[in-house]
Amino acid sequence: MRNLLLGTLIGLMAGLWAGVNLGKGQDIWENPFNDNSLNARLKESSRDIGDALKDSADALRDSIK
């Protein structure tokens, strides 16, 4: 009985860990306490969009020449 309860407890903790990470859109085994707030994700994606816009502007200038 003791082994069953211990196994259930460990399984619940691992499932909670993985479930929280899946809910946050992270890899399953990452730290669920990482600050992955909406603001941080928006800043990261805006940098990616800014880089893409710069690259496309450079390509457009090169094609015009």
Contacts in CASP RR format, 6 or more apart in sequence:
PFRMAT RR
TARGET T0000
AUTHOR 0000-0000-0000
METHOD contacts of the structure
MODEL  1
MRNLLLGTLIGLMAGLWAGVNLGKGQDIWENPFNDNSLNARLKESSRDIG
DALKDSADALRDSIK
17 29 0 8 1.000
17 32 0 8 1.000
18 28 0 8 1.000
18 29 0 8 1.000
19 28 0 8 1.000
20 32 0 8 1.000
21 27 0 8 1.000
21 28 0 8 1.000
21 29 0 8 1.000
21 30 0 8 1.000
21 32 0 8 1.000
22 28 0 8 1.000
24 32 0 8 1.000
24 36 0 8 1.000
25 36 0 8 1.000
26 32 0 8 1.000
26 34 0 8 1.000
26 36 0 8 1.000
END
